């Protein structure tokens, strides 16, 4: 087979697979948002933009968008701060460093289900280890999921624990690319550790940070299972975000068009946000 | 670099806090899965024991767990093989040729990173239900490929870009065809990249809850994450069995990580990972 034919074959396979698995579902989802359908086998009926008008006029949509923003922004801020802190510590030399580095990645390897179940077990109302520890310290019991604020805080806490290793690992890899001579020169100039962090480490790692924050923001905003398993969106919709609203609309209320509409709007919102993000924090021109 | 005694102590202490913060829940999960029922209620000792194998034997003998484990394994292995096959081909074509059609692929893969899971799951479920393949492992593999394929293509794209063209050209001067050069020179040299893609595809598929919840309805076809999560919905909470089940899902991942940690870290640092 000639070189050209090999490439043509590869490219055709690539295009077909991409179209079938990536493009087709999304096009189908967007088209479903223009139809009404009350079961997955019913014949769809064209209703134009009626789903959009309906979804955008409900409080549930705006509530879910707001919750999603609160959840994503607090999760990202916390994991970036904790992740950078951990990376700075793990970049120092101390005995057993490789072991601690390995342990620090553990949360990222675990399935969400395992994390949520273990958390629920640890805070179990009567015999959870955290419940017992809190009682032993003489503190009042914490109701992790009962008030809107507590349920949101629990969701953020579990998510931060789960995703911090991503930030730590990326930042740690970045730290190793900063030339030590910069630090030595700064030290000769009489700077302290905090000044060196702000004037050398942070600027050098800005590209890494820009990408990490973007990736984490997108995935956190889209993440369904952590909150779904922890709170199911409750109490009274206080942790319901767009992914959960879209799921319940399509799969428990069997309003398939409505669910598709929410998913489409959610993607639209993300795409616009990412566009604005790149305007504010342009990536250094990489060849692509 | 010399540090004061105080500085060193603070460093060690922080390192210990990081280790406990990251590992305690995992440790506690394993301890709870082996602690005898009576002690679960009364003891608050942090040390393991008194031991029992009761939860594991209940889980394996009285529940659907073994069947679900096989389902998870089947789906994950098929996803890995299909992902590796297609992502190698696509990434190679995209890096080595300047042709039309390339842009469509690259842009789709980039956007795929941003797709809300429901934007994929709703149409996929509708499609598979309508063609009579609803609630099958096949439909779940298709859903998982929408996560793993973009990851594989992106990662291998970066990998192939850094591989000098001269290698294949030398092989072709020596009489290899393009396909021959690809199979005999490029593929063996890409082994580390392929391994990283395989690991992360497995991780994504094996740990997935969202797609499995939507695509699979019957108990017989459930994967472990969904099966385990439904145990918590039942009225009597059997924490011992739930923790035993959690430990068993996590173990293969820990094993893989212990053996292949450099590839995990490489993949995570490359930002190739979706979570």
Interface residues (C-beta under 8 A of the other chain):
Chain A: X1 X2 X3 X6 X7 X10 X11 X13 X14 X15 X17 X18 X21 X22 X23 X24 X25 X26 X28 X29 X32 X40 X41 X86 X89 X90 X92 X93 X94 X96 X97 X99 X100 X102 X103 X104 X105 X106 X107 X108 X109 X110 X111 X112 X113 X114 X115 X116 X117 X118 X119 X120 X121 X122 X124 X127 X129 X132 X136 X161 X162 X163 X165 X166 X169 X170 X172 X173 X211 X212 X215 X218 X219 X222 X223 X224 X225 X228 X229 X242 X243 X246 X247 X250 X251 X256 X259 X260 X262 X263 X264 X266 X267 X270 X271 X274 X288
Chain B: X1 X8 X11 X12 X14 X15 X18 X19 X21 X22 X23 X25 X26 X28 X29 X32 X40 X41 X44 X46 X86 X89 X90 X92 X93 X94 X96 X97 X99 X101 X102 X104 X105 X106 X108 X109 X111 X112 X113 X114 X115 X116 X117 X118 X119 X120 X122 X123 X124 X125 X126 X127 X129 X130 X134 X142 X145 X146 X149 X150 X172 X177 X178 X179 X182 X203 X206 X207 X208 X209 X210 X213 X214 X225 X226 X228 X229 X232 X237 X239 X242 X243 X246 X249 X250 X253 X254 X257 X261 X264 X265 X268 X269 X271 X273 X274 X275
